[in-house]
Amino acid sequence: MSWLFRLSGDARAPLSALVLLLVAWPASSASLSPLSLAEAQQRAVARAAAPTAADLRARAAREMAVAAAQRPDPVLGLSLVNLPADGPDRFSTTRDFMTMRSVSLMQTFTRDDKRQARADRYLREAEAEQAEYTLRSTDVRREVSLAWFQRRAAEQRLALLQAQRTEARLQVDAAVAAQRAGRGGSTDVLMARDAVAQIDQALLAAEAAVATARRDLARWTDEPVERPLGDPPTMDRHGLVDRPLAEQLAQHPGLAQLAAREAVAVSAVAVARAEREPDWSAELMFSQRGSRYSNMVSIGVSVPLPWDRPQRQDRELGARLAQADALREERVELEREVLAMVEGWIDGWRAALARRALIDREREPLAQQRVEAALAAYRGGAAPLGAVLDARRAALALRMERIDVELDAARLWAGLDTLIPAAGDAR
């Protein structure tokens, strides 16, 4: 009868096999292929709005770069000059020799370096938006990874409780049979039934957690909630920790995005420096007078006078320089912050893997031995059924703890795995 009181499967075996065997899927899920973590990430990035918006802003900036590199449009002017307002020639356009009907064409000439500086600024804006696209894509990959692992852990808990309920029901049957045979009392039956009720109560919370986790993942992937998960990736190693970390942080999307914003600020400095020199304009005018008078041709040149450059153009240049310096300082500070954060992730990930290994290597075998010892004592009449139930509850709590530890490792691994952009995150 000892098999009725044992935990499902080998206590040292990974929980993944137990999940695949015991999670009760709806009938409609039989035809659905498992959803891998990589596929979930791809689907989430493809349908996320934030990366798409950044990509559209990059396209807009590239269009503006082309427009900014062009010369200003010429200005066509039509005018009626020196029209008499009173007297015998009032409102006549031909009697007074000073009255002229004029048509003019004016063109502003912007230097090539100024136009190129304006275009370069928009190109840097486009690059910054592309960096924003990469950053948002990386964020989506991280969030969907966390949702994928969260759902997996919730289903593991549910599968474990379902297995424990099956064994608890068999334990009730065994206690009833022992009572009928005169080897046990009603107290043992009540305790066994209470153990089932406790598991039923935990199952209600676990089922709700699974439903929530499935909906959270479906929100990212737009996949049916009943679609099963594929096998998890190997989390025992990661390529990020095999090379010097500082050398790889140059690819960090947050740092790349801030560096791109700094490049935008530097290009704005170039524009402000070019704007210190004014553009000049030339105008050609043809003026027609009455038939008794000669027509006129006029040529004019206009040059703005930056008479207060220290308080206007130089102030704007100084502001742009300060903005570029501020972004540079923010980038340096972020580099230090990201380095410390990632080193903390690596330490936590390694600690979580070590904790999981300790549970598999030592604590789970000890928990199983405690169950077997309590069961042997119960069969020999040296211990009550309550000791067996306590041992089994402790073993169940340990299996739940293992799931939580593995989830901690998975979360940190997902952070490391999405730290550097994937091939599909950049455009």
C-alpha positions in Angstrom: 0.0 0.0 0.0 3.0 2.3 0.2 2.7 3.4 -3.4 -0.5 5.2 -2.5 1.5 7.7 -0.4 4.3 8.5 -2.8 4.8 11.6 -4.8 4.2 11.2 -8.5 7.2 10.0 -10.5 10.8 10.2 -9.4 11.3 13.2 -7.0 14.5 14.0 -8.6 13.2 14.1 -12.2 12.5 17.5 -13.9 9.0 18.8 -13.7 8.8 19.4 -17.5 7.9 15.7 -18.2 5.3 15.8 -15.5 3.7 18.9 -17.0 3.5 17.3 -20.5 1.8 14.3 -19.1 -0.6 15.7 -16.5 -1.9 19.1 -17.7 -5.4 18.6 -18.9 -5.8 20.4 -22.3 -9.1 21.1 -23.9 -10.0 18.8 -26.7 -9.5 21.5 -29.3 -5.8 21.8 -28.4 -5.0 18.4 -29.8 -4.4 19.8 -33.3 -2.4 22.8 -32.2 1.4 22.6 -32.4 3.4 23.6 -29.3 4.3 27.3 -29.0 8.0 27.7 -28.5 9.6 30.7 -26.8 11.2 31.9 -30.1 7.9 31.8 -32.0 6.2 33.6 -29.2 8.8 36.4 -29.4 8.5 36.6 -33.2 4.7 36.9 -33.1 4.8 39.5 -30.3 7.3 41.7 -32.1 5.4 41.4 -35.3 2.1 42.6 -33.8 3.4 45.1 -31.2 2.4 48.8 -31.8 5.4 50.5 -30.3 8.1 49.2 -32.6 5.8 49.8 -35.6 5.3 53.4 -34.5 9.1 53.9 -34.2 9.6 52.5 -37.6 7.1 54.9 -39.1 8.7 57.8 -37.4 12.0 56.8 -38.9 10.5 56.7 -42.3 9.1 60.2 -41.7 12.5 61.5 -40.7 14.1 60.1 -43.8 11.5 61.9 -46.0 12.2 65.1 -44.1 15.9 64.7 -44.7 15.4 64.7 -48.5 13.2 67.8 -48.2 15.6 69.7 -46.0 18.5 69.2 -48.5 16.6 71.2 -51.2 16.9 74.9 -51.9 13.9 77.1 -50.8 11.2 77.5 -53.3 11.3 80.7 -55.4 8.8 83.4 -54.5 6.6 85.0 -57.2 5.4 88.5 -56.5 2.6 90.5 -58.2 2.2 94.1 -57.2 0.6 97.4 -58.2 2.8 100.3 -57.2 2.0 104.0 -56.9 -1.6 103.8 -57.8 -3.2 107.4 -57.4 -5.7 107.5 -54.5 -7.3 110.9 -55.3 -7.4 113.7 -57.8 -8.3 113.4 -61.5 -6.2 110.3 -62.0 -7.7 108.5 -59.0 -7.4 104.7 -59.4 -6.1 105.0 -62.9 -3.3 102.6 -63.7 -2.1 104.3 -66.9 -2.3 108.1 -66.5 0.3 108.7 -63.8 3.9 107.9 -65.0 4.8 106.5 -61.5 2.1 103.8 -61.5 3.6 100.4 -62.3 2.2 96.9 -62.6 5.1 94.7 -61.4 5.9 91.0 -61.4 8.9 89.8 -59.5 10.8 86.5 -58.8 12.8 86.2 -55.6 15.1 83.3 -54.7 16.8 82.7 -51.4 20.2 81.1 -51.7 21.1 78.7 -48.9 24.6 77.5 -48.7 25.3 73.8 -49.5 26.8 73.2 -46.1 23.8 74.6 -44.3 21.3 72.5 -46.3 23.5 69.4 -45.7 23.6 70.1 -42.0 19.8 70.3 -41.9 19.5 67.0 -43.9 22.0 65.3 -41.6 20.0 66.2 -38.6 16.9 64.4 -40.0 19.0 61.4 -40.9 20.3 61.3 -37.4 16.6 61.5 -36.3 15.9 58.5 -38.5 18.7 56.6 -37.0 17.5 57.5 -33.5 14.0 56.2 -34.4 15.6 53.0 -35.7 17.4 52.6 -32.4 14.0 53.2 -30.7 12.5 50.4 -32.9 15.3 48.1 -31.7 14.8 49.1 -28.1 11.0 48.6 -28.2 11.4 45.2 -30.0 13.8 44.1 -27.3 11.4 45.2 -24.6 8.6 43.2 -26.3 10.8 40.1 -26.5 11.6 40.4 -22.8 8.0 40.9 -21.8 6.7 38.0 -23.9 9.5 35.8 -22.5 8.4 36.6 -19.0 4.8 35.8 -19.9 5.9 32.5 -21.5 7.8 31.4 -18.4 5.1 32.6 -16.1 2.5 30.5 -17.9 4.8 27.5 -17.8 5.3 27.8 -14.1 1.6 28.2 -13.5 0.9 25.1 -15.5 3.6 23.2 -13.6 1.9 24.1 -10.3 -1.5 23.0 -11.7 -0.1 19.7 -12.9 1.6 19.0 -9.6 -1.6 19.7 -7.7 -3.6 17.5 -10.0 -1.2 14.7 -9.4 -1.3 15.2 -5.7 -5.1 15.2 -5.7 -5.2 11.9 -7.5 -2.9 10.4 -4.8 -4.9 12.1 -2.0 -8.1 10.5 -3.3 -6.4 7.1 -3.3 -5.2 7.8 0.2 -8.8 8.4 1.3 -9.8 5.1 -0.2 -7.0 3.4 1.6 -8.0 5.0 4.9 -11.6 3.9 4.5 -10.4 0.3 3.7 -8.2 0.3 6.7 -11.1 1.5 8.9 -13.3 -1.3 7.6 -10.6 -3.8 8.3 -10.2 -2.5 11.9 -6.7 -1.2 11.3 -7.6 2.5 11.5 -10.2 4.9 12.9 -12.5 7.6 11.6 -9.9 10.2 12.4 -7.6 9.0 9.7 -10.5 9.1 7.2 -11.3 12.6 8.1 -7.7 13.7 7.9 -7.3 12.1 4.5 -10.5 13.8 3.3 -9.3 17.2 4.7 -6.1 16.7 2.7 -8.1 16.3 -0.5 -10.2 19.5 0.4 -7.0 21.4 0.9 -5.6 20.4 -2.4 -9.0 21.3 -4.0 -8.7 24.7 -2.5 -5.2 25.1 -3.9 -6.4 23.9 -7.3 -9.0 26.7 -7.5 -6.3 29.3 -7.2 -3.9 27.4 -9.5 -6.6 27.1 -12.2 -7.3 30.8 -12.0 -3.5 31.5 -12.2 -3.2 29.3 -15.3 -6.1 31.0 -17.0 -4.6 34.5 -16.3 -1.2 33.4 -17.5 -2.6 32.0 -20.7 -4.5 35.2 -21.4 -1.4 37.3 -20.7 0.6 35.4 -23.2 -2.1 35.4 -25.8 -2.3 39.2 -25.5 1.3 39.3 -26.9 1.1 36.5 -29.4 -2.6 36.6 -30.5 -2.6 32.8 -30.3 -5.4 30.6 -28.9 -5.1 30.3 -25.1 -5.4 26.6 -25.3 -2.3 26.2 -27.5 0.3 24.2 -25.5 3.8 25.4 -24.8 6.8 23.9 -26.3 9.9 22.7 -24.5 11.8 25.5 -22.6 15.2 26.6 -23.8 18.3 25.5 -21.9 18.9 27.9 -19.2 22.0 26.4 -17.7 24.4 28.5 -19.9 24.3 31.8 -21.7 26.7 33.2 -24.3 26.6 36.6 -22.7 28.6 35.5 -19.7 31.3 33.8 -21.7 32.9 37.0 -23.0 33.8 40.3 -21.3 30.6 42.0 -20.4 31.7 45.6 -21.0 32.6 44.8 -24.6 29.1 43.6 -25.3 27.2 46.4 -23.7 27.9 48.6 -26.8 25.0 46.6 -28.4 22.6 47.3 -25.6 19.5 48.8 -27.2 19.1 51.4 -24.4 22.7 52.6 -24.8 22.4 52.5 -28.6 19.3 54.6 -28.4 20.8 57.2 -26.1 23.9 57.3 -28.4 21.7 57.9 -31.4 19.9 60.8 -29.5 23.3 62.2 -28.7 24.2 62.1 -32.4 20.9 64.0 -33.1 22.0 66.7 -30.6 25.5 66.9 -32.2 23.8 67.4 -35.6 21.6 70.1 -34.1 24.9 71.8 -33.0 26.1 71.7 -36.6 22.8 73.3 -37.8 22.9 76.0 -35.2 26.5 76.8 -36.1 25.6 77.0 -39.8 22.6 79.2 -39.0 25.0 81.8 -37.6 25.7 82.8 -41.2 22.5 84.3 -42.8 21.1 83.4 -46.2 20.9 86.1 -48.9 18.2 86.5 -51.5 18.1 88.0 -55.0 15.0 89.5 -56.6 14.3 90.3 -60.3 11.3 92.6 -61.0 9.7 93.8 -64.2 7.4 96.8 -63.9 5.0 97.9 -66.6 3.8 101.5 -66.9 1.5 103.3 -69.1 2.0 103.2 -72.9 3.5 106.7 -72.8 6.2 105.7 -70.4 9.1 103.3 -70.3 8.9 99.9 -68.6 11.2 99.3 -65.7 13.5 96.4 -64.6 14.7 96.2 -61.0 17.3 93.9 -59.4 17.7 93.6 -55.7 19.7 91.7 -53.1 18.6 91.1 -49.5 20.9 90.1 -46.7 19.7 89.7 -43.1 21.8 91.6 -40.6 22.6 89.5 -37.4 23.2 92.6 -35.4 22.7 90.9 -32.0 24.5 87.6 -32.7 25.8 87.1 -29.1 22.3 87.2 -27.8 20.5 85.2 -30.5 22.5 82.9 -32.7 25.3 82.3 -30.2 22.8 81.6 -27.5 21.1 79.0 -29.6 24.4 77.4 -30.4 25.3 77.3 -26.7 22.0 75.7 -25.9 22.5 73.0 -28.5 26.0 72.3 -27.2 24.7 72.0 -23.7 22.0 69.5 -24.8 24.6 67.4 -26.5 26.8 67.4 -23.4 23.9 66.5 -21.3 23.1 63.4 -23.4 26.7 62.4 -23.4 26.7 62.5 -19.6 23.5 60.5 -19.4 24.9 57.9 -21.7 28.0 57.5 -19.6 25.9 57.2 -16.4 23.6 54.6 -18.1 26.6 52.5 -19.1 27.6 52.2 -15.5 24.0 51.5 -14.4 23.5 48.8 -17.1 26.8 47.2 -16.3 26.0 46.9 -12.6 22.4 45.7 -13.3 23.5 43.0 -15.7 26.2 41.8 -13.3 23.5 41.5 -10.7 21.3 39.5 -13.1 24.2 37.1 -13.7 24.8 36.6 -10.0 21.1 36.1 -9.3 20.8 33.7 -12.3 23.7 31.6 -11.2 22.4 31.6 -7.6 19.0 30.4 -8.8 20.5 27.6 -10.8 22.6 26.5 -7.8 19.4 26.6 -5.6 17.6 24.4 -8.1 20.5 22.0 -8.3 20.6 21.8 -4.5 16.9 21.0 -4.3 17.3 18.3 -7.0 20.4 16.8 -5.5 19.7 16.9 -1.7 16.3 18.3 -0.6 14.0 16.3 -2.8 15.6 13.0 -2.0 15.4 13.9 1.7 11.7 14.9 1.4 11.0 11.6 -0.4 12.8 9.7 2.4 10.8 11.5 5.0 7.5 10.5 3.3 8.7 6.9 3.1 9.8 6.8 6.8 6.5 8.3 8.0 4.6 5.8 5.9 6.6 2.9 7.3 6.0 4.1 10.8 2.3 4.5 10.1 2.1 1.0 8.7 3.9 -0.3 11.8 1.5 1.5 14.1 4.4 3.7 15.4 3.1 7.0 13.9 -0.3 8.5 13.1 -1.6 9.2 9.6 -1.0 12.9 10.4 2.7 12.4 10.3 2.4 11.0 6.8 0.2 13.9 5.7 2.7 16.4 7.1 5.5 14.8 5.3 3.6 14.8 2.0 2.6 18.4 2.5 6.3 19.3 3.1 7.3 17.4 -0.1 4.6 19.2 -2.1 5.7 22.6 -0.7 9.3 21.7 -1.8 8.2 20.9 -5.3 6.3 24.2 -5.4 9.4 25.9 -4.2 11.4 24.3 -6.9 9.0 25.7 -9.5 9.4 29.2 -8.0 13.2 28.9 -8.0 13.2 27.8 -11.6 11.0 30.7 -12.5 13.4 33.1 -10.8 16.2 31.6 -12.9 14.0 31.8 -16.0 13.2 35.5 -15.5 16.9 36.4 -15.0 17.8 34.3 -18.0 15.2 36.0 -20.1 16.7 39.4 -19.1 20.1 38.3 -20.2 18.7 36.7 -23.4 17.0 39.9 -24.5 19.8 42.2 -23.4 21.4 42.2 -26.8 19.1 42.7 -29.8 18.2 39.7 -31.9 18.7 39.7 -35.7 15.1 40.6 -36.3 15.1 43.5 -33.9 17.0 45.9 -36.1 15.9 47.3 -39.5 
